[in-house]
Amino acid sequence: MGGVLPLLVVTVAVTGGLLWLREAASEQLDHVAQIISVAGGRPPLPADAGLSRLVAAPLPPAGADGYSLLLTNTRGVAAYDPCRPLHLVVSFEAAPPTAQRILDDAIAMVSPAAGLRLVVDGATDELAAEERQPMDRARYGNRWSPALVAWTTPERVPTLDGSIAGMGGSVAVADRSERLHNVSGIVHLDGPELTRISGQRGGHELAVAVVAHELLHLIGLDHSEDPAQLMFAENSGQTRLGDGDRRGLAALANVPCRREF
Ligand SMILES: [Zn+2]
């Protein structure tokens, strides 16, 4: 970039996942949105950004609705580029013994339904934090920070206190025509709670469902009002994607390759 750096308006939409294994007493407000400005240029197009999708676009199930999108404007929805991998790094600070398998199974559930290739780059020494830089050149080089999947604790991330077992969300930037592009994000997971859950009978599937729910927030889905969907705010045993979840993911997948960011 030249001497004048563009001002990028970055919107962070973070939504928490509520894990209520029994009857929910009440619904908790779990949406946070903030707008930050980044003055410092933008990274070059990554070498693995292609001109065609990496995973076939999912077909939405017949019917309508059952989902809600996290971040939209008049130009459409904030979504990830389907023509490049969505890179994840993992903080194992407070991970369950089966963390790898839980994340792999959640990715296997989400990836084909989202039409996105999620790639785990490996472990990071970055820890979960309430604020995160969308670019961290010292740690990740001249690129958008890979999405951080952090097995962490309520002590480090107070939002995870109580019934909230996870948080997920992404950072979007607006291009010159005001279209929104997700470029980075976070999934914060309550490690001690998910260690307890995953150790129970049938608990692996529940832990996978929590991580998948947060990955869907990362990708761009908000909560559904339909209890049959994985994106319902209160998990009462739902462990599979519902048709509404799949319709929402198909809507998010229906975007062209992104070349500006
Ligand atoms: Zn949620």
Residues whose N, C-alpha, C, O or C-beta is under 5 A from the ligand:
A	BS01	ZN	T15 G16 G17 L18
